[in-house]
Amino acid sequence: MCPAALTLGRPPSTLTDACLAALGLTGTPPWPPGAYNITDPAPYRRDTALRHVLTVHQIPARILHLPVALARLAARTTLLPGLTPYTVDLLTRGVVLDLTRARAQGWHPRHTLADYRP
């Protein structure tokens, strides 16, 4: 189901908690098969999340904002490794995941971005 999230020795995460719950390893029955949205309890602004992760990894960086059309053009040139039309799309569209199905199984996210450590 989500074996990559069950790595021993890693800090707790929302995804790990959900995987263990879905497998029935947390004292509740296993979840019915299907797709579940799993997220932290509250949405984050992308800049806030990125800044936090960079800080935790001690990576000094300046976050810049480009017009979407310019970012899409840059992604098509392939001059910037990792900048693809797909990544531009991910970074320029808002996404909110509905946790209703997971919550109906009794699962509630416990961890936040502040808990993240490498």
Residue frames as a rotation matrix with the C-alpha (Angstrom) as fourth column:
MET 1
0.575 0.818 0.000 0.00
0.818 -0.575 0.000 0.00
0.000 0.000 -1.000 0.00
CYS 2
0.844 -0.371 0.387 2.61
-0.262 -0.915 -0.307 2.61
0.468 0.158 -0.869 1.02
PRO 3
0.725 -0.565 -0.393 5.78
0.683 0.659 0.313 0.74
0.082 -0.496 0.864 1.96
ALA 4
-0.113 -0.821 0.560 8.06
0.586 -0.510 -0.630 3.69
0.802 0.257 0.539 1.20
ALA 5
0.177 0.258 0.950 6.43
-0.452 -0.836 0.311 5.64
0.875 -0.484 -0.031 4.02
LEU 6
0.961 0.275 0.016 7.07
-0.152 0.483 0.862 2.92
0.229 -0.831 0.506 6.58
THR 7
0.194 -0.974 -0.113 10.84
0.112 0.137 -0.984 3.47
0.975 0.178 0.136 6.77
LEU 8
0.675 -0.009 -0.738 12.20
0.723 0.209 0.659 2.76
0.149 -0.978 0.148 10.23
GLY 9
-0.202 -0.826 -0.527 14.12
0.910 -0.357 0.212 5.51
-0.363 -0.437 0.823 11.95
ARG 10
-0.580 0.063 0.812 12.38
0.478 -0.781 0.401 8.34
0.660 0.621 0.423 10.10
PRO 11
-0.954 0.301 -0.007 10.60
-0.186 -0.605 -0.774 11.13
-0.237 -0.737 0.633 11.96
PRO 12
-0.325 0.908 0.265 6.84
0.588 0.414 -0.695 10.80
-0.740 -0.070 -0.669 12.25
SER 13
-0.974 0.071 -0.217 4.85
-0.209 -0.662 0.720 11.98
-0.092 0.746 0.659 9.28
THR 14
-0.143 0.987 -0.067 1.24
-0.795 -0.155 -0.586 12.38
-0.589 -0.030 0.808 8.28
LEU 15
0.172 0.184 -0.968 1.69
-0.872 0.486 -0.063 9.90
0.459 0.854 0.244 5.42
THR 16
-0.767 -0.495 -0.407 3.26
-0.237 0.809 -0.537 7.28
0.595 -0.316 -0.739 7.70
ASP 17
-0.776 0.539 0.328 0.44
-0.364 0.042 -0.931 7.64
-0.516 -0.841 0.163 10.20
ALA 18
0.141 0.892 -0.429 -2.17
-0.924 -0.038 -0.381 7.24
-0.356 0.450 0.819 7.46
CYS 19
-0.125 -0.261 -0.957 -0.45
-0.692 0.714 -0.105 4.18
0.711 0.649 -0.270 5.97
LEU 20
-0.964 -0.257 -0.067 -0.27
-0.120 0.648 -0.752 2.45
0.237 -0.717 -0.655 9.34
ALA 21
-0.478 0.864 0.159 -3.92
-0.518 -0.131 -0.845 3.28
-0.709 -0.486 0.510 10.03
ALA 22
0.169 0.562 -0.810 -5.00
-0.985 0.116 -0.126 2.07
0.023 0.819 0.573 6.57
LEU 23
-0.384 -0.414 -0.825 -3.23
-0.431 0.871 -0.236 -1.24
0.816 0.265 -0.513 7.19
GLY 24
0.677 0.720 -0.154 -5.03
-0.152 0.341 0.928 -1.64
0.720 -0.605 0.340 10.52
LEU 25
-0.006 -0.804 -0.594 -1.81
0.669 0.438 -0.600 -1.33
0.743 -0.401 0.536 12.55
THR 26
-0.754 -0.256 0.604 -2.99
-0.166 -0.816 -0.553 1.43
0.635 -0.517 0.573 14.89
GLY 27
-0.909 0.418 0.004 -5.75
0.136 0.304 -0.943 -0.36
-0.395 -0.856 -0.333 16.76
THR 28
-0.024 0.919 -0.394 -8.47
-0.646 -0.315 -0.695 0.40
-0.763 0.238 0.601 14.24
PRO 29
0.439 0.230 0.869 -9.77
0.372 0.833 -0.409 -1.87
-0.818 0.503 0.280 11.46
PRO 30
-0.684 -0.678 0.267 -8.03
0.498 -0.168 0.851 -1.68
-0.532 0.715 0.453 8.07
TRP 31
-0.263 0.556 -0.789 -9.51
-0.527 -0.768 -0.365 0.80
-0.808 0.320 0.495 5.61
PRO 32
0.631 0.508 0.586 -11.48
0.281 0.555 -0.783 -0.37
-0.723 0.659 0.207 2.59
PRO 33
-0.331 -0.780 0.530 -9.39
0.819 0.041 0.572 -0.42
-0.468 0.624 0.626 -0.61
GLY 34
0.668 0.543 0.508 -9.35
0.736 -0.581 -0.347 2.76
0.107 0.606 -0.788 -2.64
ALA 35
-0.291 -0.741 0.605 -7.72
0.601 -0.634 -0.487 6.14
0.744 0.222 0.630 -3.06
TYR 36
0.613 0.390 -0.687 -7.44
0.786 -0.398 0.474 8.46
-0.088 -0.830 -0.550 -0.06
ASN 37
0.376 -0.486 0.789 -6.20
0.058 -0.837 -0.544 12.04
0.925 0.251 -0.287 0.08
ILE 38
0.528 -0.313 -0.789 -3.64
0.849 0.199 0.489 12.43
0.004 -0.929 0.370 2.87
THR 39
0.101 -0.488 0.867 -2.40
0.233 -0.836 -0.498 15.85
0.967 0.252 0.029 3.93
ASP 40
-0.888 -0.354 -0.295 -1.43
0.398 -0.268 -0.877 17.82
0.231 -0.896 0.378 6.99
PRO 41
-0.261 0.873 -0.413 -4.31
0.887 0.049 -0.458 19.25
-0.380 -0.486 -0.787 9.03
ALA 42
0.543 0.424 -0.725 -4.06
0.165 -0.900 -0.402 22.72
-0.823 0.098 -0.559 7.49
PRO 43
0.736 -0.296 0.609 -2.98
0.641 0.014 -0.768 24.07
0.219 0.955 0.199 4.11
TYR 44
0.107 -0.779 -0.618 0.31
0.528 -0.482 0.699 25.96
-0.842 -0.401 0.360 3.78
ARG 45
0.839 -0.036 -0.542 1.36
-0.424 -0.668 -0.612 28.71
-0.340 0.744 -0.576 1.46
ARG 46
0.852 -0.522 0.027 3.97
0.421 0.655 -0.628 27.31
0.310 0.547 0.778 -0.93
ASP 47
0.224 -0.810 0.542 6.54
-0.254 -0.585 -0.770 29.95
0.941 0.035 -0.337 0.02
THR 48
0.368 -0.029 0.929 6.12
-0.928 -0.078 0.365 29.11
0.062 -0.997 -0.055 3.70
ALA 49
0.927 0.007 0.376 6.56
-0.068 0.986 0.150 25.38
-0.369 -0.165 0.915 3.10
LEU 50
0.692 -0.703 0.163 9.54
0.412 0.200 -0.889 25.84
0.592 0.683 0.428 0.79
ARG 51
0.213 -0.611 0.762 11.23
-0.576 -0.709 -0.407 28.30
0.789 -0.352 -0.503 3.16
HIS 52
0.602 0.066 0.796 10.77
-0.763 0.341 0.549 25.89
-0.236 -0.938 0.256 6.09
VAL 53
0.939 -0.238 0.247 12.22
0.282 0.946 -0.160 22.89
-0.196 0.220 0.956 4.21
LEU 54
0.486 -0.801 0.348 15.19
0.230 -0.267 -0.936 24.91
0.843 0.535 0.055 2.93
THR 55
0.274 -0.344 0.898 15.86
-0.812 -0.582 0.025 26.24
0.515 -0.737 -0.439 6.44
VAL 56
0.800 0.072 0.595 15.72
-0.447 0.734 0.512 22.78
-0.400 -0.676 0.620 8.02
HIS 57
0.789 -0.519 0.330 18.21
0.613 0.707 -0.353 21.54
-0.050 0.481 0.875 5.41
GLN 58
0.304 -0.656 -0.691 20.35
0.241 -0.648 0.722 24.66
-0.922 -0.386 -0.039 5.95
ILE 59
-0.255 -0.289 0.923 20.15
0.962 0.022 0.272 25.64
-0.099 0.957 0.273 2.30
PRO 60
-0.367 0.120 -0.923 20.41
0.133 -0.975 -0.180 29.39
-0.921 -0.188 0.342 1.81
ALA 61
-0.597 0.241 0.765 18.09
0.801 0.120 0.587 30.43
0.049 0.963 -0.265 -0.99
ARG 62
-0.757 0.430 -0.492 16.13
-0.307 -0.899 -0.313 33.40
-0.576 -0.085 0.813 -2.17
ILE 63
-0.289 0.753 0.592 12.60
0.764 0.554 -0.332 32.65
-0.578 0.356 -0.735 -3.32
LEU 64
-0.858 -0.011 -0.513 11.68
-0.274 -0.835 0.476 34.55
-0.434 0.550 0.714 -6.46
HIS 65
0.076 0.930 0.359 8.39
0.362 0.310 -0.879 34.84
-0.929 0.197 -0.313 -8.28
LEU 66
-0.936 -0.339 -0.089 8.16
0.009 -0.277 0.961 34.95
-0.351 0.899 0.262 -12.07
PRO 67
-0.098 0.906 -0.412 5.19
-0.929 -0.231 -0.289 35.64
-0.357 0.354 0.864 -14.28
VAL 68
0.278 0.279 0.919 3.62
-0.151 0.958 -0.245 32.27
-0.949 -0.071 0.309 -15.15
ALA 69
0.990 0.119 -0.069 4.09
-0.081 0.092 -0.992 32.80
-0.112 0.989 0.101 -18.90
LEU 70
0.332 -0.941 -0.062 7.83
-0.870 -0.280 -0.405 33.40
0.364 0.188 -0.912 -18.39
ALA 71
-0.189 -0.361 0.913 8.15
-0.746 0.658 0.106 30.31
-0.639 -0.661 -0.394 -16.16
ARG 72
0.640 0.490 0.592 6.38
0.007 0.766 -0.642 28.19
-0.768 0.416 0.487 -18.79
LEU 73
0.884 -0.382 -0.269 8.69
-0.369 -0.219 -0.903 29.49
0.286 0.898 -0.335 -21.49
ALA 74
-0.017 -0.938 0.345 11.77
-0.996 -0.013 -0.085 28.78
0.084 -0.345 -0.935 -19.34
ALA 75
0.084 0.112 0.990 10.52
-0.463 0.884 -0.061 25.25
-0.883 -0.453 0.126 -18.67
ARG 76
0.928 0.318 0.192 10.25
0.019 0.476 -0.879 24.53
-0.371 0.820 0.436 -22.39
THR 77
0.586 -0.762 -0.274 13.90
-0.737 -0.361 -0.571 25.51
0.337 0.537 -0.774 -22.98
THR 78
0.897 -0.205 -0.391 15.24
0.323 0.909 0.265 22.73
0.301 -0.364 0.881 -20.69
LEU 79
0.100 -0.906 0.412 18.08
-0.044 -0.418 -0.907 25.06
0.994 0.073 -0.081 -19.65
LEU 80
-0.254 -0.113 0.961 17.17
-0.923 -0.268 -0.275 24.86
0.289 -0.957 -0.037 -15.97
PRO 81
-0.731 -0.051 -0.681 17.43
-0.010 0.998 -0.064 21.30
0.683 -0.040 -0.730 -14.61
GLY 82
-0.784 0.476 -0.399 14.26
0.589 0.367 -0.720 20.27
-0.197 -0.799 -0.568 -12.81
LEU 83
-0.411 0.669 -0.619 12.17
-0.362 -0.743 -0.563 23.06
-0.837 -0.007 0.547 -14.30
THR 84
-0.916 0.212 0.339 9.68
0.398 0.563 0.724 21.29
-0.038 0.798 -0.601 -16.54
PRO 85
-0.546 0.801 0.245 6.21
-0.390 -0.502 0.772 22.21
0.741 0.326 0.587 -17.76
TYR 86
0.170 0.605 -0.777 4.93
0.460 0.649 0.606 19.72
0.871 -0.461 -0.168 -15.16
THR 87
-0.387 -0.357 -0.850 6.74
0.922 -0.129 -0.366 21.39
0.021 -0.925 0.379 -12.24
VAL 88
-0.980 0.104 0.171 5.56
-0.085 -0.989 0.118 24.82
0.181 0.101 0.978 -13.40
ASP 89
-0.190 0.973 -0.127 2.01
-0.172 0.095 0.981 23.49
0.967 0.208 0.149 -13.50
LEU 90
0.087 0.174 -0.981 2.35
0.817 0.551 0.170 22.08
0.570 -0.816 -0.095 -9.97
LEU 91
-0.609 -0.471 -0.638 3.68
0.771 -0.539 -0.338 25.38
-0.185 -0.699 0.691 -8.63
THR 92
-0.979 0.194 0.058 1.18
-0.166 -0.933 0.318 27.66
0.116 0.302 0.946 -10.34
ARG 93
-0.155 0.970 -0.185 -2.10
-0.206 0.151 0.967 25.89
0.966 0.188 0.177 -9.65
GLY 94
-0.386 0.123 0.914 -3.75
-0.920 -0.126 -0.371 25.83
0.069 -0.984 0.162 -6.27
VAL 95
-0.307 0.270 -0.912 -4.54
-0.063 0.951 0.303 22.42
0.950 0.151 -0.275 -4.85
VAL 96
-0.356 0.266 0.896 -6.74
-0.934 -0.080 -0.348 21.60
-0.021 -0.961 0.277 -1.89
LEU 97
-0.724 0.053 -0.688 -7.24
-0.117 0.973 0.197 17.94
0.680 0.223 -0.698 -1.00
ASP 98
0.202 0.890 0.408 -10.46
-0.818 -0.075 0.570 16.70
0.538 -0.449 0.713 0.57
LEU 99
-0.798 -0.598 0.074 -9.78
-0.509 0.604 -0.613 14.48
0.322 -0.527 -0.786 3.59
THR 100
0.049 0.936 0.349 -13.39
-0.998 0.032 0.054 13.38
0.040 -0.351 0.935 4.03
ARG 101
0.594 0.219 -0.774 -12.80
-0.374 0.927 -0.025 9.76
0.712 0.304 0.633 3.01
ALA 102
-0.374 -0.802 -0.466 -9.82
0.196 0.422 -0.885 9.28
0.906 -0.422 0.000 5.35
ARG 103
-0.765 0.139 0.629 -11.57
-0.606 -0.486 -0.630 11.09
0.218 -0.863 0.456 8.20
ALA 104
0.316 0.942 -0.109 -14.58
-0.871 0.334 0.361 8.79
0.377 -0.019 0.926 7.73
GLN 105
0.326 -0.299 -0.897 -12.23
0.155 0.953 -0.261 5.93
0.932 -0.054 0.357 8.70
GLY 106
0.921 0.071 -0.384 -11.48
0.389 -0.081 0.918 7.74
0.034 -0.994 -0.102 11.98
TRP 107
-0.010 -1.000 0.029 -8.11
1.000 -0.010 0.005 9.10
-0.004 0.029 1.000 10.83
HIS 108
0.980 0.197 -0.002 -7.06
0.197 -0.980 0.021 12.66
0.002 -0.021 -1.000 11.63
PRO 109
0.318 -0.923 0.216 -3.69
0.380 -0.084 -0.921 14.20
0.869 0.375 0.324 10.74
ARG 110
0.807 -0.078 -0.585 -1.47
0.578 -0.103 0.810 14.78
-0.124 -0.992 -0.038 13.77
HIS 111
-0.119 -0.975 -0.188 1.69
0.799 -0.206 0.565 16.26
-0.589 -0.083 0.804 12.24
THR 112
0.902 0.328 -0.279 2.35
0.138 -0.834 -0.535 19.67
-0.408 0.444 -0.798 10.74
LEU 113
0.715 -0.650 0.259 5.08
0.167 -0.202 -0.965 21.25
0.679 0.733 -0.036 8.68
ALA 114
0.435 -0.538 0.722 6.77
-0.830 -0.550 0.090 22.33
0.349 -0.638 -0.686 11.93
ASP 115
0.690 -0.130 0.712 7.35
-0.360 0.791 0.494 18.63
-0.627 -0.597 0.500 12.75
TYR 116
0.960 -0.279 -0.019 9.37
0.110 0.441 -0.891 18.09
0.257 0.853 0.454 9.54
ARG 117
0.345 -0.933 0.102 12.99
-0.697 -0.182 0.693 17.13
-0.628 -0.310 -0.713 10.07
PRO 118
0.312 -0.269 -0.911 15.20
-0.825 0.398 -0.400 15.31
0.470 0.877 -0.098 7.54
